[in-house]
Amino acid sequence: MMLITRIKTSHSLASCTPERRVPTGCCRRRGVSRRGVAVLLVVLLLAITLGLSYAAVRSQHTALQIQSNAERLGLARQAAVSGLAIALRRVHTSAWGGVGTSISGVLGDYESYEVQFIAGDPRLGPGHPEYEDYPYRITLLATGRAVDPFNQQCVSTHKIRAVLRLNPRALSSVPTDWSVMQQYTVYQTNRDDVTLEIPSRLEGRLRLQKRLKLADKYPDDNDAWIRYFSDLNAMHKAGLPDYRPVTGPLHLRVGDQDAKILNGLIFALEVSVVDTPPSSTAADWIQPTALSTYRIYAGGPLYAIPGLGDTLEGTQLAADPINNPLGIYYRDGTLTVRDNVTVRGSVFCRDDLRVEGAGMRLEPVSLPALHGSTAPIRLPSAVCRSLLLRPKSGGTVTGLVAAFGDLTVEKAWETQTWSFVGRAICQRLNLLERQPWDTINWKAAYDQFIKQSGSSGGIKYFPQWLAAQGRDPQPRITIKPDQTTFRYHWHNPVSPIFVPHPDDPGLRWDLIDWTEGI
């Protein structure tokens, strides 16, 4: 048993011998591992070197590409600037095709431009303080292009927007007598009588072609008639309100007038009377009809003129800076206006304009003044065959009215009010009776006035005494010049309003905005 035990022990020792040689085998495996790490390090170094080289090459390529793009963008901008310079010269000549057109050109093998002429200013819109200036501006949109000579698909563009404003220097032609007509508050175009009943009033210079029928229906007593007018003048001299029916000067032929009227004008009212022979109106004074479109300036947008029905009531018509900037409206027939109508613009009628209602307001749009002037341009407020103001009508008309027949304020109550501020051109002017002035017993009234005027505390002036009896002498039918300076222009349907000045090759424009990179 002991032997067996030793043998087993000896076997165990023998089996342990290889384990003592393990360190030798382990040393061999470490040598192999070190060689792999070295290879790996070399590969990594090569990868890093290649990566850095690629990055350097790519960085250099990117820098070259950026430089190329920048140069191409610069060329595109130069093309846009060149195109815009050409366009700016073009709009100042008769060669300009107008808004809605464009020009283009090639500046080299790889650069080109295009410039569009656009009406208006895109910066302006409803609510902008300069919105009404929209129709007098144009936008030049220039696009410059530059192509990469090595890659035709690479195109750089640059846009520049320039906004110009019209600098008007001349207006289209007008009728022969137009400048003469503008010298008077009322200008009569035909040899017909003018009727002016009281209390009504015409202020400023008047050009009458025939007889003035002043207070023709009443007062029917000569003493009352002359005293009424002399007292109106005395009141004016005393610093009281001026209610005289005319202020003068009056340009008319003295030989056509009744002696009583001349005495009343010269001695009672003390207005200037200038003996002027009648004159005929030139043949080119023609009522415009069949209006459909208009232009503000040569090459500008063509605006459609809205047509009106036969009646207006409770309506406000106004200018639209984009579609109808002058607010021109046309009625192909007779237009009847009832209560509460406001028009900010110009009304043209083929036939009559009849106002039957109260609360009418009519005022034209003001256009820019000509270069070197401060007087805005205005078209007529109303042009028609006859302007008839019915008994229940009333309102205010600002601007110039042209009636190719009658301008008549029909017989109505003294409370009726019509105020014309501007000018009136017509064949016949009739400001008819004020009721109940036509029913006064003027002889009896004058006698009563004289009787009381001699007593203590009596009323000194006949018109004031009439006012105390309920007859107010203040004129409520008035035509007077505008205190603001305007220049009225006759609308010629076939011509734009603003045209090139004879000394200029085309219209003039002012550069008011320049924006790049839009």
C-alpha positions in Angstrom: 0.0 0.0 0.0 2.9 2.3 0.8 4.5 1.6 -2.6 1.4 2.4 -4.5 1.1 5.7 -2.7 4.6 6.7 -3.7 4.1 5.8 -7.3 1.0 8.0 -7.4 2.9 10.8 -5.8 5.7 10.4 -8.3 3.1 10.5 -11.1 1.7 13.7 -9.8 5.1 15.3 -9.8 5.8 14.2 -13.3 2.6 15.6 -14.5 3.5 19.0 -13.0 6.7 19.3 -14.9 5.2 20.9 -18.1 3.6 23.5 -16.0 7.0 24.7 -15.0 7.7 25.4 -18.7 4.7 27.6 -19.1 6.7 30.8 -18.8 8.7 29.9 -21.9 5.6 29.4 -24.0 4.1 32.6 -22.7 7.1 34.6 -23.9 6.6 33.4 -27.5 3.0 34.6 -27.6 4.0 38.2 -26.4 6.4 38.5 -29.3 3.7 37.8 -31.8 1.3 40.3 -30.2 3.9 43.1 -30.3 4.5 42.7 -34.1 0.6 43.0 -34.7 0.5 46.2 -32.7 3.3 47.7 -34.7 1.5 46.8 -38.0 -1.7 48.3 -36.6 0.1 51.5 -35.6 1.6 51.8 -39.1 -1.9 51.4 -40.6 -3.3 53.9 -38.3 -0.6 56.4 -39.2 -1.2 55.8 -42.9 -4.9 56.3 -42.4 -4.3 59.5 -40.5 -1.9 60.7 -43.1 -4.3 60.0 -45.9 -7.2 61.6 -43.9 -5.1 64.7 -43.3 -4.1 64.8 -47.0 -7.7 64.4 -48.1 -8.8 67.1 -45.7 -6.1 69.4 -46.9 -7.1 68.7 -50.5 -10.8 69.1 -49.8 -10.2 72.3 -47.9 -8.1 73.6 -50.7 -10.9 72.6 -53.2 -13.5 74.3 -51.0 -11.5 77.4 -50.8 -11.1 77.5 -54.5 -14.9 76.8 -54.9 -15.7 79.6 -52.5 -13.4 81.9 -54.3 -15.0 80.9 -57.7 -18.5 81.4 -56.3 -17.6 84.8 -54.9 -16.1 85.9 -58.2 -19.1 84.6 -60.1 -21.4 86.4 -57.7 -19.4 89.6 -58.2 -19.8 89.1 -62.0 -23.6 88.6 -61.5 -23.8 91.8 -59.5 -21.8 93.7 -62.2 -24.2 92.4 -64.8 -27.2 93.5 -62.7 -25.7 97.0 -62.2 -24.9 97.3 -65.9 -28.4 96.3 -66.9 -29.9 98.7 -64.4 -27.7 101.5 -65.7 -28.9 100.8 -69.2 -32.6 100.7 -68.0 -32.2 104.0 -66.2 -31.0 105.6 -69.3 -33.8 104.0 -71.3 -36.7 105.4 -69.1 -35.5 108.9 -69.8 -35.9 108.5 -73.5 -38.7 108.0 -76.0 -37.4 104.5 -76.6 -38.8 103.3 -73.3 -41.5 100.8 -73.9 -43.3 101.6 -70.7 -44.3 99.5 -67.7 -45.0 95.8 -68.2 -42.0 95.5 -70.6 -38.4 94.4 -70.0 -35.0 94.6 -71.6 -32.2 92.0 -71.6 -28.6 91.7 -72.8 -25.4 89.7 -72.9 -22.2 91.3 -71.5 -19.8 88.5 -72.4 -19.6 84.8 -72.9 -20.9 84.0 -69.5 -22.7 87.2 -68.1 -26.2 88.5 -68.9 -28.9 90.7 -67.4 -32.6 91.3 -67.5 -34.5 94.4 -66.2 -38.2 94.5 -65.7 -40.2 97.8 -65.7 -43.0 97.4 -63.1 -45.7 99.9 -62.2 -45.8 101.2 -58.7 -43.7 100.6 -55.6 -43.9 97.2 -53.8 -43.2 98.9 -50.5 -46.4 100.8 -50.6 -49.8 99.4 -49.6 -53.1 100.5 -48.0 -52.4 102.3 -44.8 -49.0 103.5 -45.9 -48.7 107.3 -45.6 -47.4 107.5 -49.1 -49.9 105.1 -50.7 -51.4 107.8 -52.9 -48.0 108.3 -54.5 -48.1 104.7 -55.8 -49.2 105.6 -59.4 -46.3 108.0 -59.8 -43.6 105.4 -59.1 -42.1 102.6 -61.1 -39.9 99.7 -60.0 -36.9 98.5 -62.0 -36.1 94.9 -61.1 -32.6 94.0 -62.5 -31.4 90.4 -62.5 -27.7 89.7 -63.3 -26.5 86.2 -64.1 -23.0 84.7 -64.3 -22.3 81.1 -65.5 -19.4 78.9 -64.4 -17.3 78.4 -67.6 -16.4 74.9 -66.5 -19.8 73.9 -65.4 -22.7 75.4 -67.3 -25.1 74.2 -64.5 -23.6 76.5 -62.0 -25.3 79.9 -62.3 -25.0 82.8 -59.9 -27.7 85.5 -59.8 -27.9 88.9 -58.2 -31.0 91.1 -58.0 -31.3 94.8 -57.6 -34.5 96.8 -57.1 -34.6 100.5 -58.0 -37.7 102.6 -57.4 -38.2 105.8 -59.4 -40.7 108.6 -59.0 -42.0 110.7 -61.8 -40.7 114.2 -61.9 -43.3 115.8 -64.2 -42.2 118.7 -66.4 -45.0 119.1 -69.0 -48.7 118.4 -69.5 -50.5 117.2 -72.5 -52.1 119.8 -74.9 -55.3 121.6 -73.9 -58.0 123.5 -75.8 -57.0 126.8 -77.3 -58.9 128.9 -74.8 -58.0 126.9 -71.7 -55.4 129.3 -70.3 -57.8 132.3 -70.7 -60.6 130.3 -69.0 -58.4 129.8 -66.0 -58.2 133.5 -65.3 -61.8 133.7 -64.1 -64.0 132.3 -61.4 -66.9 132.0 -63.9 -66.2 131.9 -67.7 -69.1 132.0 -70.1 -68.5 130.3 -73.4 -71.5 131.5 -75.4 -73.5 134.7 -75.9 -76.3 134.1 -73.5 -77.7 136.1 -70.6 -76.6 135.3 -67.0 -79.2 135.3 -64.3 -78.2 136.1 -60.8 -81.0 136.4 -58.2 -80.4 137.4 -54.6 -79.2 136.3 -52.2 -76.6 134.5 -54.3 -72.9 135.4 -54.8 -70.2 135.2 -57.4 -66.7 136.1 -56.2 -63.7 137.1 -58.2 -63.2 137.8 -61.9 -66.2 137.0 -64.1 -66.2 136.7 -67.9 -69.7 137.3 -69.2 -70.5 137.2 -72.9 -73.8 139.0 -72.9 -76.3 140.6 -70.5 -76.2 140.3 -66.7 -79.7 140.0 -65.2 -78.9 141.0 -61.6 -81.8 140.6 -59.2 -84.1 140.5 -62.2 -87.3 139.2 -60.5 -87.0 141.2 -57.3 -86.9 143.7 -55.7 -89.5 144.9 -58.1 -89.4 148.4 -56.6 -86.5 150.5 -58.0 -85.9 152.3 -54.7 -85.8 149.1 -52.8 -83.5 147.6 -55.5 -80.8 150.3 -55.4 -81.0 150.7 -51.6 -80.5 147.0 -51.0 -77.3 146.9 -53.1 -75.9 150.2 -51.8 -76.5 149.0 -48.2 -74.8 145.7 -48.9 -71.7 147.7 -50.0 -72.0 150.0 -47.0 -72.1 147.0 -44.7 -69.0 145.6 -46.4 -67.1 148.9 -45.9 -68.1 149.0 -42.3 -66.4 145.7 -41.7 -69.6 143.6 -41.6 -69.9 140.4 -43.6 -69.7 140.9 -47.3 -73.0 139.8 -48.9 -72.6 141.5 -52.2 -73.8 139.4 -55.1 -70.6 140.1 -57.1 -67.2 141.3 -56.0 -65.6 141.8 -59.4 -64.0 142.7 -61.6 -66.6 141.9 -64.3 -65.5 141.6 -67.9 -68.5 142.1 -70.2 -69.6 144.4 -73.0 -71.0 147.5 -71.4 -73.3 148.2 -74.3 -75.2 145.0 -73.7 -76.2 146.0 -70.1 -79.3 147.7 -68.8 -78.6 151.2 -67.4 -80.1 150.1 -64.1 -77.7 147.2 -63.8 -74.7 149.3 -64.7 -75.6 151.9 -62.1 -76.1 149.1 -59.5 -72.7 147.6 -60.3 -70.6 150.8 -60.6 -72.2 153.1 -58.1 -74.2 151.0 -55.6 -71.9 147.9 -55.3 -68.7 149.8 -56.5 -67.3 146.8 -58.3 -64.9 147.1 -61.2 -66.6 146.7 -64.7 -64.2 146.2 -67.6 -65.7 146.8 -71.0 -64.8 143.6 -72.9 -66.2 142.6 -76.3 -67.7 139.1 -76.6 -65.4 136.4 -77.8 -66.2 133.1 -79.4 -64.8 129.8 -78.1 -62.4 127.9 -80.3 -63.6 124.8 -82.1 -61.5 122.5 -80.0 -63.6 123.2 -76.9 -65.4 119.9 -77.2 -67.2 117.8 -74.5 -65.3 114.5 -74.0 -67.6 111.5 -74.4 -67.3 107.7 -74.6 -64.5 107.6 -72.0 -63.2 104.1 -71.2 -59.5 104.4 -70.3 -56.7 106.8 -69.3 -53.0 107.1 -68.6 -51.3 109.3 -66.2 -48.0 109.4 -68.0 -46.6 108.2 -71.3 -45.7 104.6 -71.0 -47.7 104.2 -67.7 -50.5 101.7 -66.9 -53.7 101.9 -68.8 -56.5 102.4 -66.3 -60.1 101.4 -67.0 -62.7 104.0 -66.2 -65.6 102.6 -64.2 -69.0 103.2 -65.7 -71.9 104.5 -63.6 -75.6 103.7 -63.6 -78.3 106.3 -64.0 -78.6 107.0 -60.3 -76.3 107.5 -57.3 -77.6 107.5 -53.7 -75.9 106.9 -50.4 -72.7 106.2 -52.2 -69.0 107.0 -51.7 -66.8 106.9 -54.8 -63.1 107.3 -54.3 -59.8 106.9 -56.1 -57.9 103.6 -56.0 -54.1 104.2 -56.2 -53.7 100.9 -58.1 -56.8 100.5 -60.3 -58.2 104.0 -60.7 -55.8 106.5 -59.1 -57.6 109.7 -60.4 -61.0 108.4 -59.4 -62.5 109.1 -62.9 -66.1 107.8 -63.4 -68.2 108.0 -66.6 -71.9 108.0 -67.1 -72.9 107.2 -70.7 -76.1 109.3 -70.4 -77.8 111.4 -67.7 -76.8 110.9 -64.1 -79.2 111.6 -61.3 -77.7 112.1 -57.8 -79.8 111.7 -54.7 -79.0 112.0 -51.0 -75.6 111.5 -49.4 -73.2 111.0 -52.3 -69.5 111.7 -52.0 -67.1 111.5 -54.9 -63.4 112.0 -54.5 -62.4 112.1 -58.1 -64.0 113.3 -61.4 -67.4 112.6 -62.9 -67.9 112.8 -66.6 -71.4 112.5 -68.1 -72.4 112.3 -71.8 -75.6 114.1 -71.0 -76.8 116.0 -67.9 -75.8 115.8 -64.3 -78.9 116.3 -62.1 -78.6 116.6 -58.4 -81.9 116.0 -56.6 -80.7 115.2 -53.1 -78.8 116.8 -50.2 -75.4 116.0 -48.9 -73.4 115.9 -52.1 -69.7 116.3 -51.9 -67.5 116.4 -55.0 -63.7 117.0 -54.9 -61.0 116.0 -57.5 -57.8 114.1 -56.8 -54.6 116.2 -56.7 -51.8 115.2 -59.0 -48.1 116.1 -58.4 -47.1 119.7 -59.3 -44.9 120.3 -62.3 -41.2 120.6 -61.7 -40.4 124.0 -60.3 -44.0 124.7 -59.2 -45.9 124.2 -56.0 -49.4 124.1 -57.6 -50.8 120.6 -57.6 -52.5 119.5 -60.8 -56.3 118.8 -60.8 -58.7 117.5 -63.4 -62.2 118.9 -63.5 -64.5 117.7 -60.8 -67.5 117.4 -63.1 -68.0 117.6 -66.9 -71.4 117.3 -68.4 -73.8 118.8 -70.9 -75.8 120.6 -68.2 -75.5 120.7 -64.5 -79.0 121.0 -62.9 -79.3 121.5 -59.1 -82.9 120.8 -58.1 -84.8 122.5 -55.3 -84.1 119.9 -52.6 -80.5 119.5 -53.4 -77.5 120.8 -51.6 -73.8 120.2 -51.1 -70.2 121.3 -51.8 -68.3 121.1 -55.1 -64.6 121.7 -54.9 -62.6 122.2 -58.1 -63.5 123.0 -61.7 -67.0 122.4 -63.2 -67.5 122.4 -67.0 -71.0 122.5 -68.4 -71.4 122.6 -72.1 -75.0 123.8 -71.7 -76.5 125.3 -68.5 -75.3 125.5 -65.0 -78.6 126.1 -63.2 -79.6 126.3 -59.5 -83.3 126.0 -59.8 -85.8 128.1 -57.8 -85.8 126.9 -54.2 -86.1 128.0 -50.6 -83.6 130.4 -49.2 -82.3 127.7 -46.9 -80.9 125.7 -49.8 -77.1 125.7 -49.7 -74.7 125.1 -52.6 -71.0 126.0 -52.3 -68.7 126.0 -55.3 -65.1 126.5 -54.5 -63.0 126.6 -57.6 -64.1 127.6 -61.2 -67.1 127.2 -63.4 -67.2 127.1 -67.2 -70.6 127.1 -68.9 -72.7 128.5 -71.7 -75.4 129.8 -69.5 -75.4 130.5 -65.8 -78.7 130.7 -63.9 -78.9 131.2 -60.2 -82.7 131.5 -59.8 -85.1 132.9 -57.2 -84.9 132.2 -53.5 -88.2 131.6 -51.9 -90.0 133.4 -50.3 -88.0 136.5 -51.4 -90.1 136.4 -54.6 -93.3 137.0 -52.6 -92.2 140.1 -50.6 -94.1 143.3 -51.2 -90.9 145.2 -51.8 -92.4 148.7 -52.0 -94.2 148.2 -48.7 -91.1 146.7 -47.1 -88.9 149.6 -48.3 -91.4 152.2 -47.0 -91.4 150.5 -43.6 -87.6 150.3 -43.5 -87.3 154.1 -44.3 -89.9 154.9 -41.7 -88.2 153.0 -38.9 -84.7 154.1 -39.9 -85.4 157.7 -38.9 -86.4 156.8 -35.4 -84.2 156.3 -32.4 -82.7 152.7 -32.4 -83.8 152.1 -36.0 -81.9 149.6 -38.1 -79.5 151.4 -40.4 -79.1 148.9 -43.3 -81.9 147.6 -45.5 -80.5 144.0 -45.6 -80.3 143.9 -41.8 -83.9 145.1 -41.5 -85.0 142.3 -43.9 -83.1 139.9 -41.7 -85.0 141.1 -38.7 -88.2 140.3 -40.7 -87.0 136.8 -41.2 -85.3 137.2 -44.6 -81.6 136.4 -44.1 -79.4 138.3 -46.7 -76.5 135.9 -46.4 -75.9 134.2 -49.8 -76.1 130.4 -49.6 -75.6 129.8 -53.3 -72.0 130.8 -53.8 -69.3 130.3 -56.4 -65.8 131.5 -55.4 -62.2 130.8 -56.2 -60.2 128.4 -54.2 -57.8 130.1 -51.8 -55.3 127.2 -52.4 -53.3 127.4 -55.6 -54.1 124.6 -58.0 -53.5 124.2 -61.7 -56.5 122.7 -63.6 -55.8 120.5 -66.5 -58.3 119.5 -69.2 -58.6 115.8 -69.7 -57.8 114.7 -73.2 -58.9 111.1 -73.5 -56.4 110.2 -76.2 -53.3 111.6 -74.4 -51.7 110.9 -71.1 -51.8 113.7 -68.6 -48.0 114.0 -68.1 -45.8 114.0 -71.3 -42.1 114.7 -71.9 -41.0 118.3 -71.9 -40.0 119.6 -75.3 -36.5 120.1 -74.1 -36.2 116.5 -72.8 -35.8 113.3 -74.8 -38.3 111.6 -72.5 -39.9 111.7 -69.1 -37.8 112.6 -66.1 -37.6 110.3 -63.1 -36.0 110.6 -59.6 -34.3 107.6 -58.0 -35.7 107.3 -54.5 -34.7 103.7 -53.4 -32.0 101.2 -54.3 -32.1 97.7 -52.7 -29.7 94.8 -53.4 -29.9 91.1 -52.8 -33.6 90.8 -52.7 
